[in-house]
């Protein structure tokens, strides 16, 4: 049985410059809105990686795409905690 792999863009606190305030920030991929709740998670789990979600609004070519943070993984580099046998 074949399983298709899906690539999901994730972003870490280090990648966004360890911002300390909620807000809308410009990055190379577009605008990212970070909430106080997102920051609370990063403060508790600094290595957490959030799924990067695009807003599906009418794109404005002068502004770029809009993104926000979705689900997160608190230990993205940790080995799986289960076995496959």
HTML snippet that shows the backbone in 3Dmol.js (N, CA, C, O; Angstrom):
<script src="https://3Dmol.org/build/3Dmol-min.js"></script>
<div id="view" style="width:600px;height:400px;position:relative"></div>
<script>
const pdb = `
ATOM      1  N   UNK A   1       0.846  -1.173   0.000  1.00  0.00           N
ATOM      2  CA  UNK A   1       0.000   0.000   0.000  1.00  0.00           C
ATOM      3  C   UNK A   1       0.894   1.239   0.000  1.00  0.00           C
ATOM      4  O   UNK A   1       1.744   1.392   0.877  1.00  0.00           O
ATOM      5  N   UNK A   2       0.710   2.100  -0.956  1.00  0.00           N
ATOM      6  CA  UNK A   2       1.502   3.328  -1.067  1.00  0.00           C
ATOM      7  C   UNK A   2       0.794   4.468  -0.346  1.00  0.00           C
ATOM      8  O   UNK A   2      -0.431   4.589  -0.384  1.00  0.00           O
ATOM      9  N   UNK A   3       1.587   5.288   0.301  1.00  0.00           N
ATOM     10  CA  UNK A   3       1.053   6.452   1.000  1.00  0.00           C
ATOM     11  C   UNK A   3       1.707   7.682   0.396  1.00  0.00           C
ATOM     12  O   UNK A   3       2.933   7.772   0.337  1.00  0.00           O
ATOM     13  N   UNK A   4       0.895   8.626  -0.050  1.00  0.00           N
ATOM     14  CA  UNK A   4       1.429   9.880  -0.582  1.00  0.00           C
ATOM     15  C   UNK A   4       1.881  10.754   0.571  1.00  0.00           C
ATOM     16  O   UNK A   4       1.193  10.867   1.585  1.00  0.00           O
ATOM     17  N   UNK A   5       3.033  11.367   0.410  1.00  0.00           N
ATOM     18  CA  UNK A   5       3.553  12.302   1.415  1.00  0.00           C
ATOM     19  C   UNK A   5       3.034  13.695   1.084  1.00  0.00           C
ATOM     20  O   UNK A   5       3.017  14.109  -0.075  1.00  0.00           O
ATOM     21  N   UNK A   6       2.620  14.399   2.107  1.00  0.00           N
ATOM     22  CA  UNK A   6       2.161  15.769   1.950  1.00  0.00           C
ATOM     23  C   UNK A   6       3.163  16.674   2.642  1.00  0.00           C
ATOM     24  O   UNK A   6       3.522  16.443   3.796  1.00  0.00           O
ATOM     25  N   UNK A   7       3.611  17.692   1.949  1.00  0.00           N
ATOM     26  CA  UNK A   7       4.533  18.646   2.537  1.00  0.00           C
ATOM     27  C   UNK A   7       3.740  19.757   3.206  1.00  0.00           C
ATOM     28  O   UNK A   7       2.867  20.373   2.594  1.00  0.00           O
ATOM     29  N   UNK A   8       4.057  20.003   4.470  1.00  0.00           N
ATOM     30  CA  UNK A   8       3.389  21.058   5.223  1.00  0.00           C
ATOM     31  C   UNK A   8       4.461  22.047   5.644  1.00  0.00           C
ATOM     32  O   UNK A   8       5.467  21.670   6.245  1.00  0.00           O
ATOM     33  N   UNK A   9       4.239  23.308   5.326  1.00  0.00           N
ATOM     34  CA  UNK A   9       5.185  24.341   5.729  1.00  0.00           C
ATOM     35  C   UNK A   9       5.011  24.615   7.214  1.00  0.00           C
ATOM     36  O   UNK A   9       3.906  24.872   7.692  1.00  0.00           O
ATOM     37  N   UNK A  10       6.135  24.555   7.939  1.00  0.00           N
ATOM     38  CA  UNK A  10       6.114  24.840   9.373  1.00  0.00           C
ATOM     39  C   UNK A  10       7.082  25.975   9.643  1.00  0.00           C
ATOM     40  O   UNK A  10       8.025  26.206   8.886  1.00  0.00           O
ATOM     41  N   UNK A  11       6.828  26.682  10.742  1.00  0.00           N
ATOM     42  CA  UNK A  11       7.664  27.829  11.089  1.00  0.00           C
ATOM     43  C   UNK A  11       7.935  27.808  12.585  1.00  0.00           C
ATOM     44  O   UNK A  11       7.066  27.467  13.388  1.00  0.00           O
ATOM     45  N   UNK A  12       9.158  28.179  12.943  1.00  0.00           N
ATOM     46  CA  UNK A  12       9.572  28.184  14.344  1.00  0.00           C
ATOM     47  C   UNK A  12       9.750  29.621  14.842  1.00  0.00           C
ATOM     48  O   UNK A  12       9.774  30.578  14.068  1.00  0.00           O
ATOM     49  N   UNK A  13       9.873  29.729  16.150  1.00  0.00           N
ATOM     50  CA  UNK A  13      10.062  31.033  16.777  1.00  0.00           C
ATOM     51  C   UNK A  13      11.382  31.649  16.326  1.00  0.00           C
ATOM     52  O   UNK A  13      11.459  32.858  16.104  1.00  0.00           O
ATOM     53  N   UNK A  14      12.418  30.827  16.190  1.00  0.00           N
ATOM     54  CA  UNK A  14      13.706  31.338  15.705  1.00  0.00           C
ATOM     55  C   UNK A  14      13.568  31.933  14.306  1.00  0.00           C
ATOM     56  O   UNK A  14      14.144  32.979  14.008  1.00  0.00           O
ATOM     57  N   UNK A  15      12.805  31.261  13.456  1.00  0.00           N
ATOM     58  CA  UNK A  15      12.658  31.728  12.065  1.00  0.00           C
ATOM     59  C   UNK A  15      11.961  33.081  11.979  1.00  0.00           C
ATOM     60  O   UNK A  15      12.205  33.845  11.046  1.00  0.00           O
ATOM     61  N   UNK A  16      11.095  33.383  12.947  1.00  0.00           N
ATOM     62  CA  UNK A  16      10.412  34.684  12.929  1.00  0.00           C
ATOM     63  C   UNK A  16      11.113  35.708  13.814  1.00  0.00           C
ATOM     64  O   UNK A  16      10.545  36.752  14.138  1.00  0.00           O
ATOM     65  N   UNK A  17      12.358  35.402  14.207  1.00  0.00           N
ATOM     66  CA  UNK A  17      13.143  36.371  14.958  1.00  0.00           C
ATOM     67  C   UNK A  17      12.778  36.483  16.423  1.00  0.00           C
ATOM     68  O   UNK A  17      13.070  37.493  17.062  1.00  0.00           O
ATOM     69  N   UNK A  18      12.135  35.445  16.966  1.00  0.00           N
ATOM     70  CA  UNK A  18      11.725  35.431  18.384  1.00  0.00           C
ATOM     71  C   UNK A  18      10.981  36.707  18.773  1.00  0.00           C
ATOM     72  O   UNK A  18      11.279  37.328  19.794  1.00  0.00           O
ATOM     73  N   UNK A  19      10.021  37.082  17.954  1.00  0.00           N
ATOM     74  CA  UNK A  19       9.215  38.272  18.251  1.00  0.00           C
ATOM     75  C   UNK A  19       8.602  38.143  19.640  1.00  0.00           C
ATOM     76  O   UNK A  19       8.345  37.034  20.107  1.00  0.00           O
ATOM     77  N   UNK A  20       8.371  39.262  20.293  1.00  0.00           N
ATOM     78  CA  UNK A  20       7.858  39.244  21.666  1.00  0.00           C
ATOM     79  C   UNK A  20       6.476  39.862  21.806  1.00  0.00           C
ATOM     80  O   UNK A  20       5.880  39.814  22.882  1.00  0.00           O
ATOM     81  N   UNK A  21       5.968  40.434  20.738  1.00  0.00           N
ATOM     82  CA  UNK A  21       4.656  41.084  20.769  1.00  0.00           C
ATOM     83  C   UNK A  21       3.757  40.502  19.684  1.00  0.00           C
ATOM     84  O   UNK A  21       4.224  40.199  18.586  1.00  0.00           O
ATOM     85  N   UNK A  22       2.462  40.344  19.988  1.00  0.00           N
ATOM     86  CA  UNK A  22       1.534  39.927  18.925  1.00  0.00           C
ATOM     87  C   UNK A  22       1.493  41.006  17.847  1.00  0.00           C
ATOM     88  O   UNK A  22       1.703  42.186  18.129  1.00  0.00           O
ATOM     89  N   UNK A  23       1.226  40.600  16.640  1.00  0.00           N
ATOM     90  CA  UNK A  23       1.130  41.584  15.577  1.00  0.00           C
ATOM     91  C   UNK A  23       1.240  40.971  14.197  1.00  0.00           C
ATOM     92  O   UNK A  23       1.222  39.751  14.029  1.00  0.00           O
ATOM     93  N   UNK A  24       1.354  41.837  13.228  1.00  0.00           N
ATOM     94  CA  UNK A  24       1.452  41.455  11.816  1.00  0.00           C
ATOM     95  C   UNK A  24       2.862  41.808  11.356  1.00  0.00           C
ATOM     96  O   UNK A  24       3.269  42.969  11.400  1.00  0.00           O
ATOM     97  N   UNK A  25       3.598  40.794  10.917  1.00  0.00           N
ATOM     98  CA  UNK A  25       5.005  40.967  10.572  1.00  0.00           C
ATOM     99  C   UNK A  25       5.256  40.596   9.113  1.00  0.00           C
ATOM    100  O   UNK A  25       4.661  39.652   8.593  1.00  0.00           O
ATOM    101  N   UNK A  26       6.142  41.345   8.459  1.00  0.00           N
ATOM    102  CA  UNK A  26       6.520  41.077   7.075  1.00  0.00           C
ATOM    103  C   UNK A  26       7.696  40.117   7.055  1.00  0.00           C
ATOM    104  O   UNK A  26       8.695  40.326   7.743  1.00  0.00           O
ATOM    105  N   UNK A  27       7.566  39.053   6.253  1.00  0.00           N
ATOM    106  CA  UNK A  27       8.631  38.083   6.057  1.00  0.00           C
ATOM    107  C   UNK A  27       8.815  37.863   4.569  1.00  0.00           C
ATOM    108  O   UNK A  27       8.057  38.400   3.761  1.00  0.00           O
ATOM    109  N   UNK A  28       9.811  37.081   4.202  1.00  0.00           N
ATOM    110  CA  UNK A  28      10.102  36.855   2.783  1.00  0.00           C
ATOM    111  C   UNK A  28       8.953  36.189   2.059  1.00  0.00           C
ATOM    112  O   UNK A  28       8.819  36.347   0.845  1.00  0.00           O
ATOM    113  N   UNK A  29       8.122  35.450   2.768  1.00  0.00           N
ATOM    114  CA  UNK A  29       7.009  34.739   2.143  1.00  0.00           C
ATOM    115  C   UNK A  29       5.710  35.528   2.171  1.00  0.00           C
ATOM    116  O   UNK A  29       4.724  35.084   1.582  1.00  0.00           O
ATOM    117  N   UNK A  30       5.669  36.673   2.828  1.00  0.00           N
ATOM    118  CA  UNK A  30       4.465  37.492   2.916  1.00  0.00           C
ATOM    119  C   UNK A  30       4.278  38.012   4.342  1.00  0.00           C
ATOM    120  O   UNK A  30       5.235  38.095   5.111  1.00  0.00           O
ATOM    121  N   UNK A  31       3.047  38.357   4.683  1.00  0.00           N
ATOM    122  CA  UNK A  31       2.714  38.879   6.012  1.00  0.00           C
ATOM    123  C   UNK A  31       2.280  37.736   6.921  1.00  0.00           C
ATOM    124  O   UNK A  31       1.520  36.859   6.510  1.00  0.00           O
ATOM    125  N   UNK A  32       2.767  37.752   8.154  1.00  0.00           N
ATOM    126  CA  UNK A  32       2.420  36.739   9.143  1.00  0.00           C
ATOM    127  C   UNK A  32       1.806  37.410  10.354  1.00  0.00           C
ATOM    128  O   UNK A  32       2.404  38.315  10.937  1.00  0.00           O
ATOM    129  N   UNK A  33       0.608  36.968  10.740  1.00  0.00           N
ATOM    130  CA  UNK A  33      -0.043  37.465  11.944  1.00  0.00           C
ATOM    131  C   UNK A  33       0.241  36.488  13.078  1.00  0.00           C
ATOM    132  O   UNK A  33      -0.050  35.296  12.975  1.00  0.00           O
ATOM    133  N   UNK A  34       0.810  37.008  14.157  1.00  0.00           N
ATOM    134  CA  UNK A  34       1.132  36.206  15.334  1.00  0.00           C
ATOM    135  C   UNK A  34       0.288  36.719  16.491  1.00  0.00           C
ATOM    136  O   UNK A  34       0.280  37.914  16.785  1.00  0.00           O
ATOM    137  N   UNK A  35      -0.424  35.801  17.146  1.00  0.00           N
ATOM    138  CA  UNK A  35      -1.317  36.178  18.245  1.00  0.00           C
ATOM    139  C   UNK A  35      -0.617  36.011  19.593  1.00  0.00           C
ATOM    140  O   UNK A  35       0.452  35.407  19.679  1.00  0.00           O
ATOM    141  N   UNK A  36      -1.231  36.551  20.639  1.00  0.00           N
ATOM    142  CA  UNK A  36      -0.706  36.383  21.998  1.00  0.00           C
ATOM    143  C   UNK A  36      -0.687  34.903  22.372  1.00  0.00           C
ATOM    144  O   UNK A  36       0.231  34.451  23.057  1.00  0.00           O
ATOM    145  N   UNK A  37      -1.692  34.145  21.930  1.00  0.00           N
ATOM    146  CA  UNK A  37      -1.729  32.714  22.203  1.00  0.00           C
ATOM    147  C   UNK A  37      -0.577  31.968  21.542  1.00  0.00           C
ATOM    148  O   UNK A  37       0.000  31.056  22.136  1.00  0.00           O
ATOM    149  N   UNK A  38      -0.240  32.355  20.310  1.00  0.00           N
ATOM    150  CA  UNK A  38       0.907  31.757  19.619  1.00  0.00           C
ATOM    151  C   UNK A  38       2.184  31.999  20.431  1.00  0.00           C
ATOM    152  O   UNK A  38       2.990  31.090  20.625  1.00  0.00           O
ATOM    153  N   UNK A  39       2.352  33.231  20.898  1.00  0.00           N
ATOM    154  CA  UNK A  39       3.542  33.579  21.682  1.00  0.00           C
ATOM    155  C   UNK A  39       3.584  32.820  23.007  1.00  0.00           C
ATOM    156  O   UNK A  39       4.657  32.415  23.454  1.00  0.00           O
ATOM    157  N   UNK A  40       2.424  32.624  23.637  1.00  0.00           N
ATOM    158  CA  UNK A  40       2.373  31.859  24.893  1.00  0.00           C
ATOM    159  C   UNK A  40       2.890  30.440  24.676  1.00  0.00           C
ATOM    160  O   UNK A  40       3.617  29.907  25.514  1.00  0.00           O
ATOM    161  N   UNK A  41       2.518  29.829  23.554  1.00  0.00           N
ATOM    162  CA  UNK A  41       2.996  28.479  23.244  1.00  0.00           C
ATOM    163  C   UNK A  41       4.498  28.500  23.038  1.00  0.00           C
ATOM    164  O   UNK A  41       5.202  27.648  23.580  1.00  0.00           O
ATOM    165  N   UNK A  42       5.006  29.455  22.266  1.00  0.00           N
ATOM    166  CA  UNK A  42       6.442  29.536  22.034  1.00  0.00           C
ATOM    167  C   UNK A  42       7.213  29.814  23.328  1.00  0.00           C
ATOM    168  O   UNK A  42       8.328  29.321  23.497  1.00  0.00           O
ATOM    169  N   UNK A  43       6.638  30.592  24.233  1.00  0.00           N
ATOM    170  CA  UNK A  43       7.331  30.857  25.503  1.00  0.00           C
ATOM    171  C   UNK A  43       7.425  29.583  26.341  1.00  0.00           C
ATOM    172  O   UNK A  43       8.422  29.372  27.031  1.00  0.00           O
ATOM    173  N   UNK A  44       6.403  28.736  26.288  1.00  0.00           N
ATOM    174  CA  UNK A  44       6.410  27.484  27.035  1.00  0.00           C
ATOM    175  C   UNK A  44       7.207  26.395  26.312  1.00  0.00           C
ATOM    176  O   UNK A  44       7.877  25.586  26.955  1.00  0.00           O
ATOM    177  N   UNK A  45       7.136  26.374  24.982  1.00  0.00           N
ATOM    178  CA  UNK A  45       7.822  25.375  24.157  1.00  0.00           C
ATOM    179  C   UNK A  45       8.605  26.097  23.056  1.00  0.00           C
ATOM    180  O   UNK A  45       8.129  26.175  21.924  1.00  0.00           O
ATOM    181  N   UNK A  46       9.791  26.624  23.363  1.00  0.00           N
ATOM    182  CA  UNK A  46      10.536  27.447  22.395  1.00  0.00           C
ATOM    183  C   UNK A  46      10.874  26.740  21.084  1.00  0.00           C
ATOM    184  O   UNK A  46      11.100  27.412  20.078  1.00  0.00           O
ATOM    185  N   UNK A  47      10.914  25.421  21.064  1.00  0.00           N
ATOM    186  CA  UNK A  47      11.251  24.687  19.840  1.00  0.00           C
ATOM    187  C   UNK A  47      10.015  24.312  19.027  1.00  0.00           C
ATOM    188  O   UNK A  47      10.144  23.682  17.977  1.00  0.00           O
ATOM    189  N   UNK A  48       8.828  24.682  19.484  1.00  0.00           N
ATOM    190  CA  UNK A  48       7.594  24.319  18.781  1.00  0.00           C
ATOM    191  C   UNK A  48       7.605  24.839  17.345  1.00  0.00           C
ATOM    192  O   UNK A  48       8.102  25.929  17.063  1.00  0.00           O
ATOM    193  N   UNK A  49       7.046  24.035  16.450  1.00  0.00           N
ATOM    194  CA  UNK A  49       6.932  24.420  15.040  1.00  0.00           C
ATOM    195  C   UNK A  49       5.458  24.477  14.673  1.00  0.00           C
ATOM    196  O   UNK A  49       4.743  23.485  14.809  1.00  0.00           O
ATOM    197  N   UNK A  50       5.007  25.622  14.215  1.00  0.00           N
ATOM    198  CA  UNK A  50       3.613  25.827  13.820  1.00  0.00           C
ATOM    199  C   UNK A  50       3.433  25.558  12.330  1.00  0.00           C
ATOM    200  O   UNK A  50       4.338  25.792  11.529  1.00  0.00           O
ATOM    201  N   UNK A  51       2.263  25.070  11.976  1.00  0.00           N
ATOM    202  CA  UNK A  51       1.887  24.957  10.573  1.00  0.00           C
ATOM    203  C   UNK A  51       1.584  26.361  10.068  1.00  0.00           C
ATOM    204  O   UNK A  51       0.881  27.127  10.727  1.00  0.00           O
ATOM    205  N   UNK A  52       2.105  26.688   8.923  1.00  0.00           N
ATOM    206  CA  UNK A  52       1.899  27.998   8.316  1.00  0.00           C
ATOM    207  C   UNK A  52       0.671  27.923   7.417  1.00  0.00           C
ATOM    208  O   UNK A  52       0.658  27.161   6.450  1.00  0.00           O
ATOM    209  N   UNK A  53      -0.357  28.702   7.724  1.00  0.00           N
ATOM    210  CA  UNK A  53      -1.612  28.679   6.975  1.00  0.00           C
ATOM    211  C   UNK A  53      -1.821  29.980   6.217  1.00  0.00           C
ATOM    212  O   UNK A  53      -1.667  31.068   6.772  1.00  0.00           O
ATOM    213  N   UNK A  54      -2.171  29.857   4.949  1.00  0.00           N
ATOM    214  CA  UNK A  54      -2.432  31.038   4.118  1.00  0.00           C
ATOM    215  C   UNK A  54      -3.876  31.478   4.274  1.00  0.00           C
ATOM    216  O   UNK A  54      -4.778  30.644   4.342  1.00  0.00           O
ATOM    217  N   UNK A  55      -4.100  32.791   4.333  1.00  0.00           N
ATOM    218  CA  UNK A  55      -5.454  33.340   4.291  1.00  0.00           C
ATOM    219  C   UNK A  55      -5.892  33.299   2.832  1.00  0.00           C
ATOM    220  O   UNK A  55      -5.116  33.656   1.946  1.00  0.00           O
ATOM    221  N   UNK A  56      -7.099  32.879   2.576  1.00  0.00           N
ATOM    222  CA  UNK A  56      -7.571  32.782   1.198  1.00  0.00           C
ATOM    223  C   UNK A  56      -8.435  33.984   0.841  1.00  0.00           C
ATOM    224  O   UNK A  56      -9.613  33.858   0.508  1.00  0.00           O
ATOM    225  N   UNK A  57      -7.810  35.146   0.921  1.00  0.00           N
ATOM    226  CA  UNK A  57      -8.476  36.379   0.517  1.00  0.00           C
ATOM    227  C   UNK A  57      -7.949  36.768  -0.856  1.00  0.00           C
ATOM    228  O   UNK A  57      -7.029  36.135  -1.376  1.00  0.00           O
ATOM    229  N   UNK A  58      -8.522  37.791  -1.433  1.00  0.00           N
ATOM    230  CA  UNK A  58      -8.022  38.288  -2.717  1.00  0.00           C
ATOM    231  C   UNK A  58      -6.593  38.770  -2.527  1.00  0.00           C
ATOM    232  O   UNK A  58      -6.351  39.676  -1.730  1.00  0.00           O
ATOM    233  N   UNK A  59      -5.641  38.179  -3.246  1.00  0.00           N
ATOM    234  CA  UNK A  59      -4.244  38.614  -3.067  1.00  0.00           C
ATOM    235  C   UNK A  59      -4.029  40.029  -3.589  1.00  0.00           C
ATOM    236  O   UNK A  59      -4.554  40.411  -4.634  1.00  0.00           O
ATOM    237  N   UNK A  60      -3.262  40.779  -2.852  1.00  0.00           N
ATOM    238  CA  UNK A  60      -2.881  42.131  -3.248  1.00  0.00           C
ATOM    239  C   UNK A  60      -1.408  42.061  -3.618  1.00  0.00           C
ATOM    240  O   UNK A  60      -0.560  41.840  -2.753  1.00  0.00           O
ATOM    241  N   UNK A  61      -1.096  42.247  -4.891  1.00  0.00           N
ATOM    242  CA  UNK A  61       0.266  42.073  -5.369  1.00  0.00           C
ATOM    243  C   UNK A  61       1.246  43.042  -4.713  1.00  0.00           C
ATOM    244  O   UNK A  61       2.441  42.755  -4.649  1.00  0.00           O
ATOM    245  N   UNK A  62       0.765  44.173  -4.228  1.00  0.00           N
ATOM    246  CA  UNK A  62       1.670  45.131  -3.608  1.00  0.00           C
ATOM    247  C   UNK A  62       1.966  44.769  -2.152  1.00  0.00           C
ATOM    248  O   UNK A  62       2.977  45.199  -1.598  1.00  0.00           O
ATOM    249  N   UNK A  63       1.093  43.987  -1.539  1.00  0.00           N
ATOM    250  CA  UNK A  63       1.252  43.642  -0.127  1.00  0.00           C
ATOM    251  C   UNK A  63       1.838  42.241   0.039  1.00  0.00           C
ATOM    252  O   UNK A  63       2.649  42.028   0.940  1.00  0.00           O
ATOM    253  N   UNK A  64       1.461  41.303  -0.784  1.00  0.00           N
ATOM    254  CA  UNK A  64       1.901  39.924  -0.642  1.00  0.00           C
ATOM    255  C   UNK A  64       0.838  39.080   0.027  1.00  0.00           C
ATOM    256  O   UNK A  64      -0.240  39.569   0.366  1.00  0.00           O
ATOM    257  N   UNK A  65       1.148  37.810   0.215  1.00  0.00           N
ATOM    258  CA  UNK A  65       0.187  36.893   0.816  1.00  0.00           C
ATOM    259  C   UNK A  65       0.109  37.086   2.325  1.00  0.00           C
ATOM    260  O   UNK A  65       1.043  37.574   2.961  1.00  0.00           O
ATOM    261  N   UNK A  66      -1.036  36.688   2.879  1.00  0.00           N
ATOM    262  CA  UNK A  66      -1.281  36.778   4.320  1.00  0.00           C
ATOM    263  C   UNK A  66      -1.266  35.373   4.912  1.00  0.00           C
ATOM    264  O   UNK A  66      -1.859  34.452   4.349  1.00  0.00           O
ATOM    265  N   UNK A  67      -0.584  35.206   6.052  1.00  0.00           N
ATOM    266  CA  UNK A  67      -0.487  33.913   6.721  1.00  0.00           C
ATOM    267  C   UNK A  67      -0.788  34.061   8.203  1.00  0.00           C
ATOM    268  O   UNK A  67      -0.656  35.141   8.778  1.00  0.00           O
ATOM    269  N   UNK A  68      -1.196  32.953   8.808  1.00  0.00           N
ATOM    270  CA  UNK A  68      -1.303  32.873  10.261  1.00  0.00           C
ATOM    271  C   UNK A  68      -0.840  31.489  10.691  1.00  0.00           C
ATOM    272  O   UNK A  68      -0.593  30.623   9.852  1.00  0.00           O
ATOM    273  N   UNK A  69      -0.723  31.282  12.000  1.00  0.00           N
ATOM    274  CA  UNK A  69      -0.208  30.029  12.516  1.00  0.00           C
ATOM    275  C   UNK A  69      -1.361  29.083  12.833  1.00  0.00           C
ATOM    276  O   UNK A  69      -2.405  29.499  13.334  1.00  0.00           O
ATOM    277  N   UNK A  70      -1.153  27.805  12.531  1.00  0.00           N
ATOM    278  CA  UNK A  70      -2.175  26.796  12.772  1.00  0.00           C
ATOM    279  C   UNK A  70      -1.741  25.833  13.868  1.00  0.00           C
ATOM    280  O   UNK A  70      -1.262  26.248  14.922  1.00  0.00           O
ATOM    281  N   UNK A  71      -1.916  24.538  13.604  1.00  0.00           N
ATOM    282  CA  UNK A  71      -1.544  23.504  14.569  1.00  0.00           C
ATOM    283  C   UNK A  71      -0.035  23.541  14.803  1.00  0.00           C
ATOM    284  O   UNK A  71       0.721  24.041  13.970  1.00  0.00           O
ATOM    285  N   UNK A  72       0.390  23.007  15.943  1.00  0.00           N
ATOM    286  CA  UNK A  72       1.814  23.045  16.255  1.00  0.00           C
ATOM    287  C   UNK A  72       2.289  21.710  16.807  1.00  0.00           C
ATOM    288  O   UNK A  72       1.509  20.906  17.318  1.00  0.00           O
ATOM    289  N   UNK A  73       3.591  21.502  16.687  1.00  0.00           N
ATOM    290  CA  UNK A  73       4.277  20.329  17.202  1.00  0.00           C
ATOM    291  C   UNK A  73       5.280  20.841  18.218  1.00  0.00           C
ATOM    292  O   UNK A  73       6.148  21.640  17.867  1.00  0.00           O
ATOM    293  N   UNK A  74       5.186  20.398  19.489  1.00  0.00           N
ATOM    294  CA  UNK A  74       6.070  20.954  20.522  1.00  0.00           C
ATOM    295  C   UNK A  74       7.487  20.386  20.472  1.00  0.00           C
ATOM    296  O   UNK A  74       8.399  20.955  21.072  1.00  0.00           O
ATOM    297  N   UNK A  75       7.684  19.272  19.767  1.00  0.00           N
ATOM    298  CA  UNK A  75       9.018  18.682  19.645  1.00  0.00           C
ATOM    299  C   UNK A  75       9.225  18.181  18.220  1.00  0.00           C
ATOM    300  O   UNK A  75       9.279  16.971  18.001  1.00  0.00           O
ATOM    301  N   UNK A  76       9.341  19.083  17.247  1.00  0.00           N
ATOM    302  CA  UNK A  76       9.403  18.661  15.850  1.00  0.00           C
ATOM    303  C   UNK A  76      10.615  17.820  15.486  1.00  0.00           C
ATOM    304  O   UNK A  76      10.568  17.092  14.494  1.00  0.00           O
ATOM    305  N   UNK A  77      11.694  17.891  16.247  1.00  0.00           N
ATOM    306  CA  UNK A  77      12.902  17.139  15.918  1.00  0.00           C
ATOM    307  C   UNK A  77      13.053  15.861  16.731  1.00  0.00           C
ATOM    308  O   UNK A  77      14.032  15.133  16.567  1.00  0.00           O
ATOM    309  N   UNK A  78      12.097  15.586  17.601  1.00  0.00           N
ATOM    310  CA  UNK A  78      12.175  14.390  18.448  1.00  0.00           C
ATOM    311  C   UNK A  78      11.836  13.146  17.634  1.00  0.00           C
ATOM    312  O   UNK A  78      11.021  13.204  16.714  1.00  0.00           O
ATOM    313  N   UNK A  79      12.470  12.007  17.980  1.00  0.00           N
ATOM    314  CA  UNK A  79      12.125  10.765  17.274  1.00  0.00           C
ATOM    315  C   UNK A  79      10.709  10.345  17.645  1.00  0.00           C
ATOM    316  O   UNK A  79      10.228  10.710  18.717  1.00  0.00           O
ATOM    317  N   UNK A  80      10.031   9.589  16.790  1.00  0.00           N
ATOM    318  CA  UNK A  80       8.672   9.145  17.113  1.00  0.00           C
ATOM    319  C   UNK A  80       8.655   8.323  18.390  1.00  0.00           C
ATOM    320  O   UNK A  80       9.609   7.603  18.686  1.00  0.00           O
ATOM    321  N   UNK A  81       7.573   8.431  19.145  1.00  0.00           N
ATOM    322  CA  UNK A  81       7.448   7.717  20.413  1.00  0.00           C
ATOM    323  C   UNK A  81       6.784   6.361  20.248  1.00  0.00           C
ATOM    324  O   UNK A  81       6.409   5.739  21.241  1.00  0.00           O
ATOM    325  N   UNK A  82       6.633   5.897  19.037  1.00  0.00           N
ATOM    326  CA  UNK A  82       5.986   4.610  18.781  1.00  0.00           C
ATOM    327  C   UNK A  82       6.831   3.811  17.807  1.00  0.00           C
ATOM    328  O   UNK A  82       7.686   4.364  17.116  1.00  0.00           O
ATOM    329  N   UNK A  83       6.592   2.528  17.756  1.00  0.00           N
ATOM    330  CA  UNK A  83       7.291   1.678  16.801  1.00  0.00           C
ATOM    331  C   UNK A  83       6.311   1.203  15.740  1.00  0.00           C
ATOM    332  O   UNK A  83       5.097   1.280  15.928  1.00  0.00           O
ATOM    333  N   UNK A  84       6.833   0.718  14.639  1.00  0.00           N
ATOM    334  CA  UNK A  84       5.972   0.288  13.535  1.00  0.00           C
ATOM    335  C   UNK A  84       5.897  -1.220  13.422  1.00  0.00           C
ATOM    336  O   UNK A  84       5.412  -1.739  12.416  1.00  0.00           O
ATOM    337  N   UNK A  85       6.367  -1.935  14.434  1.00  0.00           N
ATOM    338  CA  UNK A  85       6.258  -3.398  14.369  1.00  0.00           C
ATOM    339  C   UNK A  85       5.299  -3.941  15.364  1.00  0.00           C
ATOM    340  O   UNK A  85       5.100  -5.154  15.431  1.00  0.00           O
TER     341      UNK A  85
END
`;
const viewer = $3Dmol.createViewer("view");
viewer.addModel(pdb, "pdb");
viewer.setStyle({}, {cartoon: {color: "spectrum"}});
viewer.zoomTo();
viewer.render();
</script>
